[in-house]
Amino acid sequence: MRRNLLAIDAGQTEVKVRFSGQDLAFPGVRADLDLLGQVAEIVMQVKRQVDCPDELAVGAAALPRATAQDAEVLLQLCWSAGVRRVWLTPDSVTSYLGAVGREYGVVVAVGTGAVTLGVGASALARVDGWGHLMGDAGSGHWIGREALDAALRALDGRGPATALSEVVDRLFPRLDEAYVHLLSHPDRVRLVASLARDVAAAAPSDPVATAILQRAGEEIAHSAATAVERIGHAHHRNPLICLIGGVVREGPVRTACVAALRAQWPGYIPFVPRGDALSGTAQLHRIPSDHPLAAHVAVAGTVLRA
Protein backbone atom coordinates (compact mmCIF):
# COMPACT_ATOMS: atom_id res chain seq x y z
CA MET A 1 0.00 0.00 0.00
CA ARG A 2 1.30 3.47 -0.84
CA ARG A 3 2.66 5.16 2.26
CA ASN A 4 0.41 8.24 2.14
CA LEU A 5 -2.73 6.56 0.80
CA LEU A 6 -5.79 6.68 3.04
CA ALA A 7 -8.13 3.79 2.16
CA ILE A 8 -11.77 3.96 3.24
CA ASP A 9 -14.35 1.19 2.96
CA ALA A 10 -17.55 3.18 3.58
CA GLY A 11 -20.13 0.54 4.41
CA GLN A 12 -23.59 0.95 5.91
CA THR A 13 -22.79 -1.22 8.92
CA GLU A 14 -19.31 0.15 9.56
CA VAL A 15 -16.72 2.40 7.94
CA LYS A 16 -13.26 0.82 7.91
CA VAL A 17 -10.16 2.92 7.42
CA ARG A 18 -6.52 2.00 6.77
CA PHE A 19 -3.58 4.38 6.75
CA SER A 20 0.13 3.66 7.20
CA GLY A 21 -0.57 0.20 8.53
CA GLN A 22 -3.09 1.43 11.09
CA ASP A 23 -6.76 0.38 10.97
CA LEU A 24 -9.59 2.49 12.36
CA ALA A 25 -13.36 2.05 12.45
CA PHE A 26 -16.28 4.48 12.42
CA PRO A 27 -20.08 4.15 12.38
CA GLY A 28 -21.50 3.20 8.99
CA VAL A 29 -22.63 5.74 6.41
CA ARG A 30 -26.31 6.54 6.08
CA ALA A 31 -27.96 6.28 2.69
CA ASP A 32 -30.36 9.14 3.48
CA LEU A 33 -27.55 11.66 4.03
CA ASP A 34 -24.97 13.16 1.68
CA LEU A 35 -22.46 10.37 1.09
CA LEU A 36 -19.48 12.48 0.03
CA GLY A 37 -19.97 14.80 2.98
CA GLN A 38 -19.95 11.83 5.36
CA VAL A 39 -16.73 10.50 3.80
CA ALA A 40 -15.09 13.92 4.03
CA GLU A 41 -16.00 14.16 7.72
CA ILE A 42 -14.32 10.79 8.32
CA VAL A 43 -11.20 12.03 6.53
CA MET A 44 -11.15 15.05 8.85
CA GLN A 45 -11.48 12.77 11.89
CA VAL A 46 -8.63 10.59 10.64
CA LYS A 47 -6.47 13.65 10.10
CA ARG A 48 -6.82 14.45 13.79
CA GLN A 49 -5.45 11.00 14.71
CA VAL A 50 -2.72 10.27 12.15
CA ASP A 51 -0.34 12.04 9.78
CA CYS A 52 -1.88 13.93 6.91
CA PRO A 53 -2.68 11.73 3.86
CA ASP A 54 -2.17 13.14 0.38
CA GLU A 55 -4.04 10.38 -1.49
CA LEU A 56 -7.52 9.04 -0.80
CA ALA A 57 -9.14 5.85 -2.11
CA VAL A 58 -12.81 5.21 -1.30
CA GLY A 59 -15.16 2.32 -1.94
CA ALA A 60 -18.64 3.37 -0.90
CA ALA A 61 -21.98 1.73 -0.31
CA ALA A 62 -25.07 3.61 -1.52
CA LEU A 63 -23.09 4.70 -4.60
CA PRO A 64 -24.48 3.02 -7.74
CA ARG A 65 -21.76 4.61 -9.87
CA ALA A 66 -18.88 7.02 -9.39
CA THR A 67 -18.50 9.98 -11.74
CA ALA A 68 -15.56 12.28 -12.35
CA GLN A 69 -17.65 15.06 -10.83
CA ASP A 70 -18.17 13.00 -7.66
CA ALA A 71 -14.43 12.46 -7.36
CA GLU A 72 -13.75 16.16 -7.90
CA VAL A 73 -16.31 17.17 -5.25
CA LEU A 74 -14.75 14.74 -2.76
CA LEU A 75 -11.28 16.09 -3.56
CA GLN A 76 -12.41 19.64 -2.84
CA LEU A 77 -14.11 18.59 0.40
CA CYS A 78 -10.88 16.93 1.56
CA TRP A 79 -8.43 19.51 0.19
CA SER A 80 -7.95 21.19 3.56
CA ALA A 81 -6.94 17.81 5.02
CA GLY A 82 -4.05 17.66 2.55
CA VAL A 83 -5.63 15.28 0.04
CA ARG A 84 -4.43 15.93 -3.51
CA ARG A 85 -5.64 12.83 -5.37
CA VAL A 86 -8.83 10.78 -5.08
CA TRP A 87 -10.00 7.40 -6.35
CA LEU A 88 -13.73 6.79 -5.86
CA THR A 89 -15.83 3.74 -6.74
CA PRO A 90 -18.84 1.72 -5.53
CA ASP A 91 -18.09 -0.84 -2.84
CA SER A 92 -19.00 -3.61 -5.27
CA VAL A 93 -15.75 -2.85 -7.11
CA THR A 94 -13.59 -2.77 -3.98
CA SER A 95 -15.26 -5.92 -2.62
CA TYR A 96 -14.45 -7.63 -5.92
CA LEU A 97 -10.81 -6.51 -5.93
CA GLY A 98 -10.30 -7.53 -2.34
CA ALA A 99 -11.87 -10.95 -2.80
CA VAL A 100 -10.48 -12.14 -6.14
CA GLY A 101 -8.13 -9.44 -7.41
CA ARG A 102 -8.12 -9.01 -11.18
CA GLU A 103 -9.38 -12.52 -11.99
CA TYR A 104 -12.64 -12.94 -13.87
CA GLY A 105 -15.63 -14.23 -11.96
CA VAL A 106 -18.44 -13.17 -9.64
CA VAL A 107 -18.35 -11.69 -6.15
CA VAL A 108 -21.49 -11.49 -4.03
CA ALA A 109 -21.21 -9.08 -1.08
CA VAL A 110 -23.99 -9.46 1.49
CA GLY A 111 -24.17 -7.40 4.65
CA THR A 112 -26.76 -4.76 5.51
CA GLY A 113 -27.26 -4.53 1.75
CA ALA A 114 -26.44 -6.91 -1.08
CA VAL A 115 -24.72 -6.41 -4.40
CA THR A 116 -23.26 -8.82 -6.93
CA LEU A 117 -20.56 -7.96 -9.44
CA GLY A 118 -19.53 -10.19 -12.31
CA VAL A 119 -16.42 -9.42 -14.35
CA GLY A 120 -15.56 -11.17 -17.60
CA ALA A 121 -13.00 -10.50 -20.29
CA SER A 122 -15.50 -8.46 -22.32
CA ALA A 123 -18.47 -7.99 -20.00
CA LEU A 124 -19.24 -6.57 -16.59
CA ALA A 125 -22.51 -7.31 -14.79
CA ARG A 126 -23.84 -5.59 -11.70
CA VAL A 127 -26.80 -7.41 -10.19
CA ASP A 128 -28.98 -5.86 -7.47
CA GLY A 129 -27.46 -3.48 -4.97
CA TRP A 130 -30.50 -1.29 -5.55
CA GLY A 131 -30.90 -0.29 -1.92
CA HIS A 132 -33.28 -1.23 0.87
CA LEU A 133 -36.36 0.29 -0.76
CA MET A 134 -36.07 -1.46 -4.11
CA GLY A 135 -33.63 -4.35 -3.83
CA ASP A 136 -30.78 -5.86 -1.79
CA ALA A 137 -32.49 -9.27 -1.92
CA GLY A 138 -31.16 -11.68 0.69
CA SER A 139 -29.36 -8.97 2.65
CA GLY A 140 -29.47 -8.30 6.37
CA HIS A 141 -32.06 -5.59 5.78
CA TRP A 142 -34.09 -7.91 3.54
CA ILE A 143 -34.08 -10.59 6.26
CA GLY A 144 -35.10 -8.04 8.90
CA ARG A 145 -37.88 -6.75 6.66
CA GLU A 146 -39.15 -10.30 6.18
CA ALA A 147 -39.16 -10.74 9.97
CA LEU A 148 -41.29 -7.63 10.38
CA ASP A 149 -43.64 -8.88 7.69
CA ALA A 150 -43.95 -12.29 9.38
CA ALA A 151 -44.72 -10.69 12.76
CA LEU A 152 -47.38 -8.45 11.27
CA ARG A 153 -48.94 -11.33 9.35
CA ALA A 154 -49.13 -13.31 12.58
CA LEU A 155 -50.73 -10.31 14.30
CA ASP A 156 -53.36 -10.06 11.56
CA GLY A 157 -54.01 -13.76 11.37
CA ARG A 158 -52.72 -13.84 7.76
CA GLY A 159 -49.72 -15.99 8.70
CA PRO A 160 -48.63 -18.60 11.23
CA ALA A 161 -47.57 -17.83 14.77
CA THR A 162 -43.83 -17.21 15.01
CA ALA A 163 -41.18 -16.54 17.64
CA LEU A 164 -40.28 -13.48 15.56
CA SER A 165 -43.31 -11.73 17.03
CA GLU A 166 -41.54 -11.62 20.40
CA VAL A 167 -38.38 -10.32 18.73
CA VAL A 168 -40.25 -7.49 17.03
CA ASP A 169 -42.18 -6.75 20.24
CA ARG A 170 -38.90 -5.94 21.97
CA LEU A 171 -38.30 -3.18 19.42
CA PHE A 172 -41.87 -1.99 19.12
CA PRO A 173 -44.03 -2.63 22.22
CA ARG A 174 -47.09 -1.59 20.22
CA LEU A 175 -46.73 -3.72 17.11
CA ASP A 176 -49.73 -2.09 15.47
CA GLU A 177 -47.85 1.22 15.64
CA ALA A 178 -44.47 -0.15 14.57
CA TYR A 179 -44.57 1.46 11.13
CA VAL A 180 -44.98 4.94 12.66
CA HIS A 181 -41.96 4.49 14.92
CA LEU A 182 -39.91 2.95 12.11
CA LEU A 183 -40.61 5.81 9.69
CA SER A 184 -39.45 8.35 12.25
CA HIS A 185 -36.34 6.43 13.32
CA PRO A 186 -33.17 8.27 12.18
CA ASP A 187 -31.29 5.04 11.39
CA ARG A 188 -34.08 2.68 10.36
CA VAL A 189 -32.04 0.77 7.77
CA ARG A 190 -29.57 -0.51 10.35
CA LEU A 191 -32.37 -1.04 12.86
CA VAL A 192 -34.24 -3.35 10.49
CA ALA A 193 -31.02 -5.11 9.44
CA SER A 194 -30.19 -5.80 13.09
CA LEU A 195 -33.16 -8.19 13.17
CA ALA A 196 -31.26 -10.60 10.91
CA ARG A 197 -29.30 -11.84 13.94
CA ASP A 198 -32.55 -12.55 15.77
CA VAL A 199 -33.92 -14.45 12.78
CA ALA A 200 -30.80 -16.64 12.75
CA ALA A 201 -31.13 -17.25 16.50
CA ALA A 202 -34.80 -18.21 16.15
CA ALA A 203 -34.38 -20.43 13.10
CA PRO A 204 -33.46 -23.73 14.83
CA SER A 205 -36.88 -23.86 16.52
CA ASP A 206 -39.06 -21.60 14.37
CA PRO A 207 -40.19 -22.72 10.87
CA VAL A 208 -41.01 -19.15 9.82
CA ALA A 209 -37.49 -17.93 10.61
CA THR A 210 -36.01 -21.00 8.91
CA ALA A 211 -38.00 -20.27 5.75
CA ILE A 212 -36.84 -16.65 5.70
CA LEU A 213 -33.18 -17.67 5.82
CA GLN A 214 -33.76 -20.32 3.14
CA ARG A 215 -35.31 -17.73 0.82
CA ALA A 216 -32.47 -15.31 1.53
CA GLY A 217 -29.90 -17.90 0.43
CA GLU A 218 -31.89 -18.68 -2.72
CA GLU A 219 -32.17 -14.97 -3.59
CA ILE A 220 -28.42 -14.53 -3.21
CA ALA A 221 -27.76 -17.60 -5.36
CA HIS A 222 -30.13 -16.26 -8.01
CA SER A 223 -28.20 -12.98 -8.16
CA ALA A 224 -24.91 -14.86 -8.42
CA ALA A 225 -26.17 -17.17 -11.17
CA THR A 226 -27.54 -14.19 -13.10
CA ALA A 227 -24.14 -12.51 -13.03
CA VAL A 228 -22.42 -15.73 -14.14
CA GLU A 229 -24.78 -15.93 -17.10
CA ARG A 230 -24.30 -12.29 -18.06
CA ILE A 231 -20.48 -12.51 -18.15
CA GLY A 232 -20.62 -15.67 -20.26
CA HIS A 233 -19.34 -18.18 -17.68
CA ALA A 234 -22.46 -20.33 -17.34
CA HIS A 235 -20.80 -23.17 -19.25
CA HIS A 236 -18.05 -23.53 -16.61
CA ARG A 237 -18.23 -26.64 -14.42
CA ASN A 238 -17.12 -24.62 -11.38
CA PRO A 239 -17.59 -20.91 -12.08
CA LEU A 240 -15.66 -18.56 -9.83
CA ILE A 241 -18.28 -17.32 -7.35
CA CYS A 242 -17.06 -15.77 -4.13
CA LEU A 243 -19.47 -15.12 -1.25
CA ILE A 244 -18.43 -12.39 1.17
CA GLY A 245 -20.04 -10.42 3.99
CA GLY A 246 -21.46 -11.26 7.37
CA VAL A 247 -24.73 -12.71 6.11
CA VAL A 248 -23.02 -15.39 4.00
CA ARG A 249 -19.88 -15.98 6.04
CA GLU A 250 -21.43 -19.04 7.69
CA GLY A 251 -24.76 -20.44 8.81
CA PRO A 252 -28.06 -21.32 7.13
CA VAL A 253 -28.09 -18.51 4.55
CA ARG A 254 -24.72 -19.58 3.18
CA THR A 255 -25.79 -23.24 3.26
CA ALA A 256 -28.96 -22.49 1.30
CA CYS A 257 -27.06 -20.34 -1.19
CA VAL A 258 -24.38 -22.95 -1.86
CA ALA A 259 -27.02 -25.68 -2.23
CA ALA A 260 -28.92 -23.60 -4.78
CA LEU A 261 -25.75 -22.93 -6.77
CA ARG A 262 -24.80 -26.63 -6.72
CA ALA A 263 -28.25 -27.48 -8.07
CA GLN A 264 -27.14 -25.58 -11.19
CA TRP A 265 -23.41 -26.41 -11.09
CA PRO A 266 -22.84 -29.68 -9.20
CA GLY A 267 -19.10 -29.06 -9.24
CA TYR A 268 -19.36 -25.64 -7.61
CA ILE A 269 -16.90 -24.93 -4.80
CA PRO A 270 -17.08 -21.48 -3.16
CA PHE A 271 -14.02 -19.38 -3.95
CA VAL A 272 -12.19 -18.43 -0.76
CA PRO A 273 -11.78 -14.65 -0.61
CA ARG A 274 -8.22 -13.38 -0.57
CA GLY A 275 -9.04 -10.19 1.28
CA ASP A 276 -11.80 -7.76 2.18
CA ALA A 277 -13.22 -4.60 0.64
CA LEU A 278 -10.72 -2.44 2.51
CA SER A 279 -7.79 -4.29 0.99
CA GLY A 280 -9.52 -3.92 -2.38
CA THR A 281 -9.84 -0.17 -1.84
CA ALA A 282 -6.09 0.05 -1.31
CA GLN A 283 -5.63 -1.53 -4.77
CA LEU A 284 -7.67 0.99 -6.76
CA HIS A 285 -4.62 2.88 -7.98
CA ARG A 286 -3.17 -0.36 -9.42
CA ILE A 287 -6.02 -1.28 -11.80
CA PRO A 288 -4.68 -1.37 -15.38
CA SER A 289 -6.45 1.01 -17.74
CA ASP A 290 -7.51 -1.89 -19.99
CA HIS A 291 -9.17 -3.87 -17.16
CA PRO A 292 -13.02 -3.89 -17.24
CA LEU A 293 -13.14 -2.41 -13.72
CA ALA A 294 -11.06 0.65 -14.65
CA ALA A 295 -14.03 2.40 -16.25
CA HIS A 296 -15.89 2.23 -12.93
CA VAL A 297 -13.28 4.09 -10.88
CA ALA A 298 -13.47 7.87 -10.88
CA VAL A 299 -10.22 9.77 -10.38
CA ALA A 300 -9.52 13.40 -9.54
CA GLY A 301 -6.39 15.35 -8.68
CA THR A 302 -2.70 15.44 -9.44
CA VAL A 303 -0.54 12.37 -10.06
CA LEU A 304 1.68 11.99 -7.03
CA ARG A 305 4.71 9.87 -6.29
CA ALA A 306 4.42 6.07 -6.73
C-alpha positions as CSV (number, residue, x, y, z in Angstrom):
1,M,0.0,0.0,0.0
2,R,1.3,3.5,-0.8
3,R,2.7,5.2,2.3
4,N,0.4,8.2,2.1
5,L,-2.7,6.6,0.8
6,L,-5.8,6.7,3.0
7,A,-8.1,3.8,2.2
8,I,-11.8,4.0,3.2
9,D,-14.4,1.2,3.0
10,A,-17.5,3.2,3.6
11,G,-20.1,0.5,4.4
12,Q,-23.6,1.0,5.9
13,T,-22.8,-1.2,8.9
14,E,-19.3,0.2,9.6
15,V,-16.7,2.4,7.9
16,K,-13.3,0.8,7.9
17,V,-10.2,2.9,7.4
18,R,-6.5,2.0,6.8
19,F,-3.6,4.4,6.8
20,S,0.1,3.7,7.2
21,G,-0.6,0.2,8.5
22,Q,-3.1,1.4,11.1
23,D,-6.8,0.4,11.0
24,L,-9.6,2.5,12.4
25,A,-13.4,2.1,12.5
26,F,-16.3,4.5,12.4
27,P,-20.1,4.1,12.4
28,G,-21.5,3.2,9.0
29,V,-22.6,5.7,6.4
30,R,-26.3,6.5,6.1
31,A,-28.0,6.3,2.7
32,D,-30.4,9.1,3.5
33,L,-27.6,11.7,4.0
34,D,-25.0,13.2,1.7
35,L,-22.5,10.4,1.1
36,L,-19.5,12.5,0.0
37,G,-20.0,14.8,3.0
38,Q,-19.9,11.8,5.4
39,V,-16.7,10.5,3.8
40,A,-15.1,13.9,4.0
41,E,-16.0,14.2,7.7
42,I,-14.3,10.8,8.3
43,V,-11.2,12.0,6.5
44,M,-11.2,15.0,8.9
45,Q,-11.5,12.8,11.9
46,V,-8.6,10.6,10.6
47,K,-6.5,13.7,10.1
48,R,-6.8,14.5,13.8
49,Q,-5.5,11.0,14.7
50,V,-2.7,10.3,12.1
51,D,-0.3,12.0,9.8
52,C,-1.9,13.9,6.9
53,P,-2.7,11.7,3.9
54,D,-2.2,13.1,0.4
55,E,-4.0,10.4,-1.5
56,L,-7.5,9.0,-0.8
57,A,-9.1,5.9,-2.1
58,V,-12.8,5.2,-1.3
59,G,-15.2,2.3,-1.9
60,A,-18.6,3.4,-0.9
61,A,-22.0,1.7,-0.3
62,A,-25.1,3.6,-1.5
63,L,-23.1,4.7,-4.6
64,P,-24.5,3.0,-7.7
65,R,-21.8,4.6,-9.9
66,A,-18.9,7.0,-9.4
67,T,-18.5,10.0,-11.7
68,A,-15.6,12.3,-12.4
69,Q,-17.7,15.1,-10.8
70,D,-18.2,13.0,-7.7
71,A,-14.4,12.5,-7.4
72,E,-13.7,16.2,-7.9
73,V,-16.3,17.2,-5.3
74,L,-14.8,14.7,-2.8
75,L,-11.3,16.1,-3.6
76,Q,-12.4,19.6,-2.8
77,L,-14.1,18.6,0.4
78,C,-10.9,16.9,1.6
79,W,-8.4,19.5,0.2
80,S,-7.9,21.2,3.6
81,A,-6.9,17.8,5.0
82,G,-4.0,17.7,2.5
83,V,-5.6,15.3,0.0
84,R,-4.4,15.9,-3.5
85,R,-5.6,12.8,-5.4
86,V,-8.8,10.8,-5.1
87,W,-10.0,7.4,-6.4
88,L,-13.7,6.8,-5.9
89,T,-15.8,3.7,-6.7
90,P,-18.8,1.7,-5.5
91,D,-18.1,-0.8,-2.8
92,S,-19.0,-3.6,-5.3
93,V,-15.7,-2.8,-7.1
94,T,-13.6,-2.8,-4.0
95,S,-15.3,-5.9,-2.6
96,Y,-14.4,-7.6,-5.9
97,L,-10.8,-6.5,-5.9
98,G,-10.3,-7.5,-2.3
99,A,-11.9,-10.9,-2.8
100,V,-10.5,-12.1,-6.1
101,G,-8.1,-9.4,-7.4
102,R,-8.1,-9.0,-11.2
103,E,-9.4,-12.5,-12.0
104,Y,-12.6,-12.9,-13.9
105,G,-15.6,-14.2,-12.0
106,V,-18.4,-13.2,-9.6
107,V,-18.4,-11.7,-6.1
108,V,-21.5,-11.5,-4.0
109,A,-21.2,-9.1,-1.1
110,V,-24.0,-9.5,1.5
111,G,-24.2,-7.4,4.7
112,T,-26.8,-4.8,5.5
113,G,-27.3,-4.5,1.7
114,A,-26.4,-6.9,-1.1
115,V,-24.7,-6.4,-4.4
116,T,-23.3,-8.8,-6.9
117,L,-20.6,-8.0,-9.4
118,G,-19.5,-10.2,-12.3
119,V,-16.4,-9.4,-14.4
120,G,-15.6,-11.2,-17.6
121,A,-13.0,-10.5,-20.3
122,S,-15.5,-8.5,-22.3
123,A,-18.5,-8.0,-20.0
124,L,-19.2,-6.6,-16.6
125,A,-22.5,-7.3,-14.8
126,R,-23.8,-5.6,-11.7
127,V,-26.8,-7.4,-10.2
128,D,-29.0,-5.9,-7.5
129,G,-27.5,-3.5,-5.0
130,W,-30.5,-1.3,-5.6
131,G,-30.9,-0.3,-1.9
132,H,-33.3,-1.2,0.9
133,L,-36.4,0.3,-0.8
134,M,-36.1,-1.5,-4.1
135,G,-33.6,-4.3,-3.8
136,D,-30.8,-5.9,-1.8
137,A,-32.5,-9.3,-1.9
138,G,-31.2,-11.7,0.7
139,S,-29.4,-9.0,2.6
140,G,-29.5,-8.3,6.4
141,H,-32.1,-5.6,5.8
142,W,-34.1,-7.9,3.5
143,I,-34.1,-10.6,6.3
144,G,-35.1,-8.0,8.9
145,R,-37.9,-6.7,6.7
146,E,-39.2,-10.3,6.2
147,A,-39.2,-10.7,10.0
148,L,-41.3,-7.6,10.4
149,D,-43.6,-8.9,7.7
150,A,-44.0,-12.3,9.4
151,A,-44.7,-10.7,12.8
152,L,-47.4,-8.4,11.3
153,R,-48.9,-11.3,9.4
154,A,-49.1,-13.3,12.6
155,L,-50.7,-10.3,14.3
156,D,-53.4,-10.1,11.6
157,G,-54.0,-13.8,11.4
158,R,-52.7,-13.8,7.8
159,G,-49.7,-16.0,8.7
160,P,-48.6,-18.6,11.2
161,A,-47.6,-17.8,14.8
162,T,-43.8,-17.2,15.0
163,A,-41.2,-16.5,17.6
164,L,-40.3,-13.5,15.6
165,S,-43.3,-11.7,17.0
166,E,-41.5,-11.6,20.4
167,V,-38.4,-10.3,18.7
168,V,-40.2,-7.5,17.0
169,D,-42.2,-6.8,20.2
170,R,-38.9,-5.9,22.0
171,L,-38.3,-3.2,19.4
172,F,-41.9,-2.0,19.1
173,P,-44.0,-2.6,22.2
174,R,-47.1,-1.6,20.2
175,L,-46.7,-3.7,17.1
176,D,-49.7,-2.1,15.5
177,E,-47.8,1.2,15.6
178,A,-44.5,-0.2,14.6
179,Y,-44.6,1.5,11.1
180,V,-45.0,4.9,12.7
181,H,-42.0,4.5,14.9
182,L,-39.9,3.0,12.1
183,L,-40.6,5.8,9.7
184,S,-39.5,8.4,12.3
185,H,-36.3,6.4,13.3
186,P,-33.2,8.3,12.2
187,D,-31.3,5.0,11.4
188,R,-34.1,2.7,10.4
189,V,-32.0,0.8,7.8
190,R,-29.6,-0.5,10.3
191,L,-32.4,-1.0,12.9
192,V,-34.2,-3.4,10.5
193,A,-31.0,-5.1,9.4
194,S,-30.2,-5.8,13.1
195,L,-33.2,-8.2,13.2
196,A,-31.3,-10.6,10.9
197,R,-29.3,-11.8,13.9
198,D,-32.5,-12.6,15.8
199,V,-33.9,-14.4,12.8
200,A,-30.8,-16.6,12.7
201,A,-31.1,-17.2,16.5
202,A,-34.8,-18.2,16.2
203,A,-34.4,-20.4,13.1
204,P,-33.5,-23.7,14.8
205,S,-36.9,-23.9,16.5
206,D,-39.1,-21.6,14.4
207,P,-40.2,-22.7,10.9
208,V,-41.0,-19.2,9.8
209,A,-37.5,-17.9,10.6
210,T,-36.0,-21.0,8.9
211,A,-38.0,-20.3,5.8
212,I,-36.8,-16.7,5.7
213,L,-33.2,-17.7,5.8
214,Q,-33.8,-20.3,3.1
215,R,-35.3,-17.7,0.8
216,A,-32.5,-15.3,1.5
217,G,-29.9,-17.9,0.4
218,E,-31.9,-18.7,-2.7
219,E,-32.2,-15.0,-3.6
220,I,-28.4,-14.5,-3.2
221,A,-27.8,-17.6,-5.4
222,H,-30.1,-16.3,-8.0
223,S,-28.2,-13.0,-8.2
224,A,-24.9,-14.9,-8.4
225,A,-26.2,-17.2,-11.2
226,T,-27.5,-14.2,-13.1
227,A,-24.1,-12.5,-13.0
228,V,-22.4,-15.7,-14.1
229,E,-24.8,-15.9,-17.1
230,R,-24.3,-12.3,-18.1
231,I,-20.5,-12.5,-18.2
232,G,-20.6,-15.7,-20.3
233,H,-19.3,-18.2,-17.7
234,A,-22.5,-20.3,-17.3
235,H,-20.8,-23.2,-19.3
236,H,-18.0,-23.5,-16.6
237,R,-18.2,-26.6,-14.4
238,N,-17.1,-24.6,-11.4
239,P,-17.6,-20.9,-12.1
240,L,-15.7,-18.6,-9.8
241,I,-18.3,-17.3,-7.4
242,C,-17.1,-15.8,-4.1
243,L,-19.5,-15.1,-1.3
244,I,-18.4,-12.4,1.2
245,G,-20.0,-10.4,4.0
246,G,-21.5,-11.3,7.4
247,V,-24.7,-12.7,6.1
248,V,-23.0,-15.4,4.0
249,R,-19.9,-16.0,6.0
250,E,-21.4,-19.0,7.7
251,G,-24.8,-20.4,8.8
252,P,-28.1,-21.3,7.1
253,V,-28.1,-18.5,4.5
254,R,-24.7,-19.6,3.2
255,T,-25.8,-23.2,3.3
256,A,-29.0,-22.5,1.3
257,C,-27.1,-20.3,-1.2
258,V,-24.4,-22.9,-1.9
259,A,-27.0,-25.7,-2.2
260,A,-28.9,-23.6,-4.8
261,L,-25.7,-22.9,-6.8
262,R,-24.8,-26.6,-6.7
263,A,-28.2,-27.5,-8.1
264,Q,-27.1,-25.6,-11.2
265,W,-23.4,-26.4,-11.1
266,P,-22.8,-29.7,-9.2
267,G,-19.1,-29.1,-9.2
268,Y,-19.4,-25.6,-7.6
269,I,-16.9,-24.9,-4.8
270,P,-17.1,-21.5,-3.2
271,F,-14.0,-19.4,-4.0
272,V,-12.2,-18.4,-0.8
273,P,-11.8,-14.6,-0.6
274,R,-8.2,-13.4,-0.6
275,G,-9.0,-10.2,1.3
276,D,-11.8,-7.8,2.2
277,A,-13.2,-4.6,0.6
278,L,-10.7,-2.4,2.5
279,S,-7.8,-4.3,1.0
280,G,-9.5,-3.9,-2.4
281,T,-9.8,-0.2,-1.8
282,A,-6.1,0.0,-1.3
283,Q,-5.6,-1.5,-4.8
284,L,-7.7,1.0,-6.8
285,H,-4.6,2.9,-8.0
286,R,-3.2,-0.4,-9.4
287,I,-6.0,-1.3,-11.8
288,P,-4.7,-1.4,-15.4
289,S,-6.4,1.0,-17.7
290,D,-7.5,-1.9,-20.0
291,H,-9.2,-3.9,-17.2
292,P,-13.0,-3.9,-17.2
293,L,-13.1,-2.4,-13.7
294,A,-11.1,0.7,-14.6
295,A,-14.0,2.4,-16.3
296,H,-15.9,2.2,-12.9
297,V,-13.3,4.1,-10.9
298,A,-13.5,7.9,-10.9
299,V,-10.2,9.8,-10.4
300,A,-9.5,13.4,-9.5
301,G,-6.4,15.3,-8.7
302,T,-2.7,15.4,-9.4
303,V,-0.5,12.4,-10.1
304,L,1.7,12.0,-7.0
305,R,4.7,9.9,-6.3
306,A,4.4,6.1,-6.7
